[in-house]
Amino acid sequence: MSTSRAVIHSARLVSGADTVADAWVRFEGDRIAERGIGDSWRDDLPAAVDVTDAAGRFLVPGFIDLHCHGAGGASADEGEAAIETVLAVHNAHGTTRSVLSLVTAPIDRLATQLEAIARVAAVDPRVLGAHLEGPFLDAEFRGAHDADMLRTADAASVDLLLDAARGTLRQVTLAPERPGAAEAIAGFTGAGVVVAVGHTGADFETALAAFEAGASLLTHAFNGMRGIHHRAPGPVVAAMRADHVTLEIINDGVHVHPDVVRLAFAGAPGRVALVSDAMAATGSADGDYILGSLDVVVAGGVARLRDGGSIAGSTLTQDEALRRAVVDSGIPLEEAVGALTIAPAAAIGRALDLGRLEAGYAADAVLLGDELGVEAVWCAGNRLV
């Protein structure tokens, strides 16, 4: 992708807690150079600038997806060509930065997949790195993960995975009640990797202890874990209590009820990250697919394992997650946008350069119509859509 200069003006700019009318931003290369209001964008305008009139439409930061397995018939575990297919589908729906997720597999295979993602991340700003969703999970709450490939976390495996990722492993999901989990949390967090609690049978106390030990993310809250009971609040309430923890939500209308989505926003203000958990059928047709090593049937856009019927990821895109948050759950637009931008950026330590339309931040933006449909997308200063 080539870099350029660009101005987007006359927008309703949504960034942070505010919506600013008649706003503009100017990109210089892959960064935002400045922003303002009115016609001041014309002042001292550099030569060869691509000018876009937003005509009163919403301009928001590019969406960040912390949990994405695939799209367009391809999966992130299939190598570089497949990753390009995945990214292109999600780019068209406003996602400008993705953490690519890998399902449970043998350690050596995961290492090879991590190496491939690292190669792409080194040259493509759209890829933030990798997410290991397994194999250190609880068998009872494994969801769409192969039970035969689950394993106990051990120091050798942790070191092998860290080495393979070459600094691009962004997060790892594990069940904190499993043997070796405490040591794994220390090992991963010590290497700068975000540890997420998920696919777990942990109770409130065990989950809270994991958060106090350094875990800071809850993988697809409410799914793959014990629910909220008035005498056994479980990991979701533990995450709400631990104010450094971000809660992932798959807001596709299937994984979590709209009123429970609203409960999450109320219980963890500013700490909800909307994620897609998208698998290969996203942006593609219903039918038969493979997730990791397991057969999946997609019908009516809902992915389920052929054997057992567990939900197997989603066919969600982040623009739909935004619309559902606003329309179905009644979340104010600024908060919903924050759950796609500010919260995920902060969750992986990128709060100072991603997720806001402010000078010095990445030149990532999405132009949305009145019904919140995607009309244009920029990533690192380059127009993608």
C-alpha positions as CSV (number, residue, x, y, z in Angstrom):
1,M,0.0,0.0,0.0
2,S,1.4,3.4,-0.9
3,T,1.1,6.3,1.4
4,S,-0.4,9.7,0.6
5,R,-1.8,12.9,2.0
6,A,-5.6,13.2,2.6
7,V,-8.2,15.4,4.1
8,I,-11.7,14.4,5.2
9,H,-13.9,17.4,6.0
10,S,-17.5,18.3,6.9
11,A,-17.9,15.2,9.1
12,R,-19.6,14.4,12.3
13,L,-16.5,13.2,14.0
14,V,-16.9,10.5,16.7
15,S,-13.8,9.9,18.8
16,G,-13.6,9.5,22.5
17,A,-16.6,10.7,24.4
18,D,-17.8,13.3,22.0
19,T,-19.3,13.9,18.6
20,V,-18.0,17.0,16.9
21,A,-20.0,18.5,14.0
22,D,-18.4,20.0,10.8
23,A,-15.0,18.5,11.7
24,W,-12.1,17.6,9.6
25,V,-8.9,15.5,9.9
26,R,-5.7,15.6,7.8
27,F,-3.5,12.6,7.2
28,E,0.2,12.9,6.5
29,G,1.5,9.4,5.5
30,D,0.3,6.9,8.0
31,R,-0.5,9.4,10.8
32,I,-3.1,12.0,11.6
33,A,-1.3,15.4,11.2
34,E,-4.1,17.5,12.6
35,R,-7.8,18.0,13.1
36,G,-10.1,20.9,13.3
37,I,-13.6,22.3,12.5
38,G,-15.2,24.4,9.8
39,D,-13.2,25.5,6.7
40,S,-9.8,25.7,8.4
41,W,-8.8,22.5,6.6
42,R,-8.2,24.7,3.5
43,D,-5.5,26.8,5.3
44,D,-2.0,26.0,4.2
45,L,-3.2,22.9,2.4
46,P,-0.2,20.9,1.1
47,A,0.0,20.0,-2.6
48,A,-1.3,16.7,-3.9
49,V,-3.9,16.1,-1.2
50,D,-6.8,13.7,-1.7
51,V,-9.9,15.5,-0.4
52,T,-13.0,13.8,0.7
53,D,-16.2,15.6,1.6
54,A,-18.0,13.7,4.3
55,A,-21.1,15.8,3.7
56,G,-22.2,15.5,7.4
57,R,-21.7,11.7,7.6
58,F,-20.1,10.1,10.7
59,L,-16.3,9.8,10.7
60,V,-15.0,7.3,13.3
61,P,-11.6,5.7,14.0
62,G,-10.9,2.4,12.2
63,F,-12.3,-0.6,14.0
64,I,-9.9,-2.9,15.9
65,D,-10.8,-6.6,16.1
66,L,-9.0,-8.5,18.9
67,H,-10.5,-11.8,17.9
68,C,-10.8,-12.9,14.3
69,H,-10.3,-16.4,12.8
70,G,-11.3,-15.9,9.2
71,A,-13.6,-14.6,6.3
72,G,-14.2,-15.1,2.6
73,G,-13.9,-18.8,2.9
74,A,-10.4,-18.6,4.3
75,S,-8.9,-18.9,7.8
76,A,-6.0,-17.2,9.4
77,D,-4.3,-20.5,10.1
78,E,-3.9,-21.3,6.4
79,G,-1.0,-18.9,5.6
80,E,-0.3,-15.6,4.0
81,A,-2.6,-15.8,1.0
82,A,-5.5,-16.8,3.2
83,I,-4.8,-14.0,5.6
84,E,-5.0,-11.4,2.7
85,T,-8.5,-12.8,1.9
86,V,-9.6,-12.6,5.5
87,L,-8.4,-9.0,5.8
88,A,-10.0,-7.8,2.6
89,V,-13.4,-8.9,3.8
90,H,-13.1,-7.3,7.2
91,N,-11.6,-4.1,5.7
92,A,-14.8,-3.7,3.6
93,H,-16.7,-3.6,6.9
94,G,-14.6,-1.0,8.7
95,T,-12.0,-3.2,10.5
96,T,-8.6,-1.6,9.9
97,R,-6.5,-3.5,12.4
98,S,-6.9,-7.2,13.3
99,V,-5.5,-9.6,15.8
100,L,-5.6,-13.0,14.0
101,S,-6.9,-15.9,16.1
102,L,-5.8,-19.5,16.0
103,V,-7.8,-22.4,17.4
104,T,-6.4,-25.3,19.3
105,A,-3.9,-27.4,17.4
106,P,-0.7,-29.3,18.2
107,I,2.0,-27.0,19.6
108,D,4.3,-27.5,16.6
109,R,1.5,-26.6,14.2
110,L,0.6,-23.6,16.2
111,A,4.2,-22.5,16.1
112,T,4.2,-22.7,12.3
113,Q,1.0,-20.7,12.1
114,L,2.4,-18.1,14.5
115,E,5.5,-17.8,12.2
116,A,3.3,-17.1,9.2
117,I,1.3,-14.4,11.0
118,A,4.5,-12.8,12.2
119,R,5.8,-12.6,8.6
120,V,2.6,-10.8,7.6
121,A,2.6,-8.5,10.6
122,A,6.1,-7.4,9.8
123,V,5.0,-5.8,6.5
124,D,1.3,-5.2,6.8
125,P,0.0,-2.7,9.3
126,R,-3.5,-4.2,9.2
127,V,-2.2,-7.2,11.2
128,L,-1.5,-6.4,14.9
129,G,-0.3,-9.9,15.6
130,A,-1.7,-13.3,16.8
131,H,-4.2,-14.6,19.4
132,L,-3.8,-18.2,20.6
133,E,-7.3,-19.3,21.6
134,G,-6.0,-22.6,23.1
135,P,-4.7,-25.2,23.6
136,F,-4.6,-24.5,27.3
137,L,-8.4,-24.7,27.8
138,D,-11.0,-26.6,29.9
139,A,-12.5,-29.6,28.2
140,E,-16.0,-29.1,29.5
141,F,-16.1,-25.5,28.2
142,R,-14.0,-26.1,25.1
143,G,-16.7,-25.1,22.6
144,A,-15.4,-25.5,19.1
145,H,-12.0,-26.8,20.1
146,D,-10.8,-30.3,19.5
147,A,-10.8,-32.1,22.9
148,D,-8.0,-34.4,21.8
149,M,-5.6,-31.5,21.3
150,L,-6.2,-29.7,24.6
151,R,-3.2,-29.8,26.8
152,T,-1.6,-28.6,30.1
153,A,0.5,-25.5,29.9
154,D,4.1,-26.2,30.5
155,A,7.2,-23.9,30.3
156,A,8.6,-25.6,27.2
157,S,5.4,-25.0,25.2
158,V,5.1,-21.4,26.4
159,D,8.7,-20.7,25.3
160,L,8.2,-22.4,22.0
161,L,5.1,-20.4,21.2
162,L,6.7,-17.1,22.2
163,D,9.8,-17.8,20.1
164,A,7.7,-18.7,17.1
165,A,5.7,-15.5,17.3
166,R,8.8,-13.3,17.4
167,G,7.2,-10.6,19.5
168,T,3.8,-10.6,17.6
169,L,1.8,-12.8,20.0
170,R,-0.7,-10.3,21.3
171,Q,-3.0,-12.4,23.5
172,V,-3.5,-16.0,24.6
173,T,-6.7,-17.5,26.1
174,L,-6.4,-20.0,28.9
175,A,-8.4,-21.6,31.6
176,P,-6.9,-20.5,34.9
177,E,-8.1,-23.5,36.9
178,R,-6.0,-25.9,34.8
179,P,-2.6,-27.2,36.0
180,G,0.3,-25.0,34.9
181,A,-2.0,-22.0,34.4
182,A,-0.5,-19.8,37.1
183,E,3.0,-20.3,35.7
184,A,1.8,-19.7,32.1
185,I,0.1,-16.4,33.1
186,A,3.4,-15.3,34.6
187,G,5.4,-16.4,31.5
188,F,3.2,-14.8,29.0
189,T,2.6,-11.6,30.8
190,G,6.3,-11.3,31.5
191,A,6.9,-11.5,27.7
192,G,4.4,-8.7,27.2
193,V,1.5,-10.9,26.0
194,V,-2.0,-10.2,27.2
195,V,-3.5,-13.2,29.0
196,A,-7.2,-13.8,28.6
197,V,-9.4,-15.9,30.8
198,G,-11.7,-18.1,28.6
199,H,-13.1,-21.5,27.7
200,T,-13.0,-22.1,31.4
201,G,-14.9,-23.7,34.3
202,A,-13.4,-21.2,36.8
203,D,-15.6,-19.8,39.5
204,F,-15.6,-16.2,40.6
205,E,-12.7,-16.6,43.0
206,T,-10.5,-18.5,40.6
207,A,-11.1,-16.0,37.8
208,L,-10.5,-13.1,40.1
209,A,-7.2,-14.6,41.3
210,A,-6.1,-14.9,37.6
211,F,-6.9,-11.3,37.0
212,E,-5.0,-10.3,40.1
213,A,-2.1,-12.4,38.8
214,G,-2.0,-10.4,35.6
215,A,-4.7,-11.6,33.2
216,S,-6.5,-8.6,31.7
217,L,-9.0,-9.8,29.2
218,L,-12.1,-12.0,29.2
219,T,-12.5,-14.0,26.0
220,H,-16.0,-13.6,24.5
221,A,-17.7,-12.9,27.8
222,F,-20.7,-15.1,28.7
223,N,-19.6,-17.7,26.1
224,G,-17.4,-20.7,27.0
225,M,-17.7,-20.1,30.8
226,R,-20.0,-20.3,33.7
227,G,-22.8,-17.7,33.7
228,I,-23.9,-15.2,36.3
229,H,-25.8,-16.8,39.3
230,H,-26.8,-14.7,42.2
231,R,-24.8,-16.8,44.6
232,A,-22.1,-17.9,42.1
233,P,-21.2,-14.8,40.0
234,G,-18.6,-16.5,37.9
235,P,-15.9,-15.0,35.7
236,V,-18.0,-12.3,34.1
237,V,-18.6,-10.6,37.4
238,A,-15.0,-11.1,38.4
239,A,-14.0,-9.3,35.2
240,M,-16.4,-6.5,35.9
241,R,-14.9,-6.1,39.4
242,A,-11.3,-6.1,38.2
243,D,-11.1,-2.7,36.7
244,H,-8.1,-3.4,34.5
245,V,-9.9,-6.2,32.6
246,T,-11.5,-5.8,29.2
247,L,-14.6,-7.9,28.3
248,E,-14.8,-9.2,24.7
249,I,-18.4,-9.4,23.4
250,I,-19.5,-11.1,20.2
251,N,-22.5,-8.9,19.4
252,D,-24.1,-10.9,16.6
253,G,-27.5,-11.4,18.2
254,V,-26.7,-15.1,18.7
255,H,-23.9,-15.3,21.2
256,V,-25.3,-12.7,23.7
257,H,-28.8,-11.3,24.1
258,P,-29.0,-7.6,23.5
259,D,-30.1,-6.8,27.1
260,V,-27.1,-8.8,28.3
261,V,-24.9,-6.7,26.0
262,R,-26.3,-3.7,27.7
263,L,-25.6,-5.3,31.1
264,A,-21.9,-5.7,30.1
265,F,-21.6,-2.0,29.1
266,A,-23.1,-1.0,32.4
267,G,-21.0,-3.3,34.5
268,A,-17.7,-2.5,32.8
269,P,-18.0,1.1,31.4
270,G,-15.2,1.8,28.9
271,R,-14.0,-1.8,29.2
272,V,-16.1,-3.7,26.6
273,A,-14.4,-4.6,23.3
274,L,-16.7,-5.7,20.6
275,V,-15.1,-8.6,18.6
276,S,-16.1,-10.6,15.6
277,D,-14.8,-14.1,16.5
278,A,-15.4,-14.4,12.7
279,M,-14.7,-17.7,11.0
280,A,-14.2,-18.6,7.3
281,A,-17.9,-18.3,6.4
282,T,-18.0,-14.6,7.1
283,G,-18.7,-12.7,3.9
284,S,-19.4,-16.1,2.2
285,A,-22.2,-18.5,1.8
286,D,-23.9,-20.9,4.2
287,G,-22.5,-24.4,3.9
288,D,-19.8,-26.8,5.2
289,Y,-16.6,-25.4,6.7
290,I,-13.6,-26.5,8.8
291,L,-12.6,-24.7,12.0
292,G,-9.2,-25.9,13.0
293,S,-9.8,-29.7,12.8
294,L,-13.6,-29.7,13.3
295,D,-16.4,-29.8,10.8
296,V,-18.7,-26.8,11.0
297,V,-22.1,-26.3,9.4
298,V,-23.3,-22.7,8.7
299,A,-27.0,-22.2,8.3
300,G,-28.7,-18.8,8.3
301,G,-25.3,-17.2,9.0
302,V,-24.9,-19.2,12.3
303,A,-21.9,-21.5,12.6
304,R,-22.2,-24.7,14.6
305,L,-20.2,-27.8,15.0
306,R,-21.6,-30.7,13.0
307,D,-21.0,-33.0,16.0
308,G,-22.7,-31.7,19.1
309,G,-24.0,-28.3,17.7
310,S,-21.8,-26.0,19.7
311,I,-21.5,-22.5,18.3
312,A,-18.4,-22.4,16.3
313,G,-17.3,-18.7,16.0
314,S,-19.5,-16.3,14.1
315,T,-20.1,-14.7,10.7
316,L,-20.1,-11.3,12.2
317,T,-18.5,-8.1,10.9
318,Q,-17.7,-5.2,13.1
319,D,-20.0,-2.7,11.4
320,E,-22.9,-5.1,12.2
321,A,-21.7,-5.3,15.8
322,L,-21.8,-1.5,16.0
323,R,-25.3,-1.3,14.6
324,R,-26.6,-4.0,16.9
325,A,-25.1,-2.2,19.9
326,V,-26.8,1.1,19.1
327,V,-30.1,-0.2,17.7
328,D,-30.7,-3.4,19.6
329,S,-29.0,-2.6,22.9
330,G,-29.5,1.1,23.1
331,I,-25.8,1.9,23.6
332,P,-25.0,5.6,22.9
333,L,-23.1,5.9,19.6
334,E,-19.9,7.3,21.3
335,E,-19.8,4.3,23.7
336,A,-20.4,1.8,21.0
337,V,-17.7,3.3,18.8
338,G,-15.3,3.2,21.8
339,A,-15.9,-0.5,22.1
340,L,-14.6,-0.9,18.6
341,T,-11.7,1.5,18.9
342,I,-10.5,2.9,22.3
343,A,-11.2,-0.2,24.4
344,P,-9.5,-2.8,22.1
345,A,-6.5,-0.5,21.6
346,A,-6.1,-0.1,25.3
347,A,-6.5,-3.8,25.9
348,I,-3.3,-4.6,23.9
349,G,-1.3,-1.6,25.0
350,R,-1.9,0.6,21.9
351,A,-3.9,3.4,23.6
352,L,-1.4,6.0,22.6
353,D,-1.4,5.4,18.8
354,L,-4.6,3.6,17.8
355,G,-8.3,4.1,18.4
356,R,-8.7,7.8,18.2
357,L,-8.9,10.5,15.5
358,E,-6.4,12.8,17.0
359,A,-3.0,14.2,15.9
360,G,-0.2,11.7,16.2
361,Y,-2.5,8.7,16.0
362,A,-2.7,6.2,13.2
363,A,-4.5,7.5,10.1
364,D,-7.3,4.9,10.4
365,A,-10.8,6.0,9.8
366,V,-14.3,4.8,8.7
367,L,-16.9,7.0,7.1
368,L,-20.4,5.9,8.1
369,G,-23.8,6.9,6.8
370,D,-26.8,7.8,8.9
371,E,-27.8,4.1,9.3
372,L,-24.1,3.3,10.2
373,G,-23.3,1.5,7.0
374,V,-19.7,1.7,5.8
375,E,-19.1,4.1,3.0
376,A,-15.3,4.5,3.0
377,V,-12.3,3.1,4.9
378,W,-8.7,4.3,5.5
379,C,-5.9,2.4,7.1
380,A,-2.5,3.9,7.8
381,G,-3.4,6.8,5.5
382,N,-4.4,4.7,2.5
383,R,-8.0,4.4,1.3
384,L,-9.1,0.8,1.3
385,V,-12.8,1.2,0.4
